[in-house]
Amino acid sequence: MASMKQSEDDYHIWRSEEGQIIHVPYHYTRTWEIEKFWNAEFVHWFFNKYWSCSIYIAILYALIVHSLQRYQQSRKPWELRLPLCIWNASLAIFSGIATYRFGEEFVYTVGTRPLLHSVCYSINPTSPAAFWAWCLRVIEGCRNWAIRSLWL
């Protein structure tokens, strides 16, 4: 039977006042200027403290979307071809950059560690990958808003 014992180099534990995150230790060779603004402690604290606000925001969002749908039913549709082309081009550029930065750590983990590490362990919350994962969530929220707007 295989041993489940792990060495200290297998994972690191990031701790804050709100909790802990187990992650694979990976060190980026360089950090871009925009990534230096990332503050993992603040983000972790903020989402742990205000998670319940997301429920109210989601309800408000649904009410606004449905109200605007009713408002727009009798109006002429907007011509959004150019703004949507610009939006999609921006998303493609962002996705390429994020894939490059996020993929660096993922390729390292998949190539040098067991599958368990790439599936079960998180990314380092202080790393550039955490910044890009957060940006992806923000962009996804904007995308959802844009898609909902098309229904108007």
Secondary structure as UniProt FT lines:
FT   TURN            8..9
FT   STRAND          12..16
FT   TURN            17..18
FT   STRAND          19..23
FT   HELIX           33..37
FT   HELIX           40..49
FT   TURN            51..52
FT   HELIX           53..72
FT   TURN            73..74
FT   HELIX           81..112
FT   HELIX           115..120
FT   TURN            125..126
FT   HELIX           128..150
//
